[in-house]
Amino acid sequence: MRIWPSDVDGDVLRRLEEAGFDFSKPTLIDFNVEFETWPPSENAVDTLAREFPNLKIFEPEDEFSGDITFQVYDRVSYELVMRVQREVTDLMASFGGRCESWGVWQEPLTH
């Protein structure tokens, strides 16, 4: 087992490892951008779309506040997750946006 940092992202990576996730293969990684106010400005969406053209906008629903999701195809690593979150948060900061969550689709284990 690897030693992951003691933070939220390290916790996610630990759970993936415990579930048998294959870190050696590239996969689609979903990143979420949340905004202080909804909807985000058109300029914010355009700026993010230039960097990540595969983004999807999820409108608020019930207690869900809405966000923008984009995908990166790469091998999952702590360094990659932290770098992407930091770069996107910096890019969206002037628009009141931040990227602090991510996830991957994991195939169920078969026995």
C-alpha positions as CSV (number, residue, x, y, z in Angstrom):
1,M,0.0,0.0,0.0
2,R,1.1,3.5,-0.7
3,I,1.3,6.2,1.8
4,W,-1.2,9.0,1.0
5,P,-1.3,12.5,2.6
6,S,-3.7,12.9,5.5
7,D,-6.2,15.1,3.8
8,V,-9.5,14.7,2.0
9,D,-7.8,13.9,-1.3
10,G,-5.5,11.3,0.3
11,D,-8.6,9.7,1.9
12,V,-10.2,9.3,-1.5
13,L,-7.0,7.8,-2.9
14,R,-6.8,5.4,0.1
15,R,-10.4,4.2,-0.5
16,L,-9.7,3.7,-4.2
17,E,-6.6,1.7,-3.4
18,E,-8.5,-0.4,-0.8
19,A,-11.1,-1.1,-3.5
20,G,-8.5,-2.4,-6.0
21,F,-8.3,0.7,-8.3
22,D,-5.6,0.4,-10.9
23,F,-3.5,3.5,-10.6
24,S,-1.2,2.4,-13.5
25,K,-3.8,2.9,-16.2
26,P,-5.1,6.3,-17.5
27,T,-8.8,6.9,-16.8
28,L,-11.3,9.8,-17.0
29,I,-11.1,11.9,-13.9
30,D,-14.1,14.1,-13.2
31,F,-13.4,17.5,-11.6
32,N,-16.1,19.8,-10.2
33,V,-16.1,23.6,-10.1
34,E,-18.4,25.3,-7.6
35,F,-19.2,29.0,-7.6
36,E,-20.1,31.4,-4.8
37,T,-23.2,32.6,-6.8
38,W,-25.2,30.8,-9.4
39,P,-25.2,31.0,-12.3
40,P,-21.5,31.7,-13.1
41,S,-20.8,34.5,-15.5
42,E,-20.6,33.7,-19.2
43,N,-17.0,34.9,-19.1
44,A,-16.2,32.3,-16.4
45,V,-17.8,29.5,-18.4
46,D,-16.0,30.6,-21.6
47,T,-12.7,30.9,-19.8
48,L,-13.0,27.4,-18.3
49,A,-14.3,26.0,-21.7
50,R,-11.1,27.2,-23.4
51,E,-9.0,25.0,-21.1
52,F,-11.5,22.1,-20.8
53,P,-13.8,21.9,-23.8
54,N,-15.6,18.8,-22.4
55,L,-17.3,20.7,-19.6
56,K,-20.8,20.1,-18.5
57,I,-23.0,22.5,-16.6
58,F,-25.3,21.1,-13.9
59,E,-28.1,23.5,-12.8
60,P,-29.1,23.7,-9.2
61,E,-31.6,21.0,-8.1
62,D,-33.2,20.5,-4.7
63,E,-30.4,21.1,-2.2
64,F,-27.7,20.7,-4.8
65,S,-26.3,24.1,-5.6
66,G,-25.1,23.5,-9.2
67,D,-21.6,23.2,-10.6
68,I,-19.5,22.8,-13.7
69,T,-17.8,19.4,-14.3
70,F,-15.0,18.7,-16.7
71,Q,-12.8,15.6,-17.3
72,V,-9.1,15.0,-17.6
73,Y,-7.8,11.7,-19.1
74,D,-4.7,10.7,-17.2
75,R,-3.4,8.4,-14.5
76,V,-4.8,9.2,-11.1
77,S,-2.2,10.5,-8.7
78,Y,-2.2,12.9,-5.7
79,E,0.1,15.3,-7.6
80,L,-2.2,15.4,-10.6
81,V,-5.3,15.9,-8.5
82,M,-3.7,18.7,-6.5
83,R,-2.3,20.4,-9.6
84,V,-5.5,20.4,-11.5
85,Q,-7.6,21.6,-8.5
86,R,-5.0,24.4,-7.8
87,E,-4.8,25.6,-11.4
88,V,-8.6,25.6,-12.0
89,T,-9.2,27.4,-8.6
90,D,-6.6,30.0,-9.6
91,L,-8.3,30.3,-13.1
92,M,-11.8,30.7,-11.6
93,A,-10.9,32.8,-8.5
94,S,-11.8,36.1,-10.0
95,F,-15.2,34.6,-10.9
96,G,-15.9,33.3,-7.4
97,G,-15.2,29.7,-8.5
98,R,-13.2,26.9,-6.9
99,C,-12.3,23.3,-7.7
100,E,-12.1,21.2,-4.6
101,S,-13.7,17.9,-5.6
102,W,-13.0,15.1,-8.0
103,G,-13.8,11.5,-8.7
104,V,-13.4,8.5,-11.0
105,W,-15.7,5.8,-12.2
106,Q,-14.6,2.5,-10.6
107,E,-15.5,-0.8,-12.0
108,P,-17.0,-3.1,-9.4
109,L,-14.7,-5.9,-8.2
110,T,-15.7,-9.3,-9.5
111,H,-15.0,-12.5,-7.7
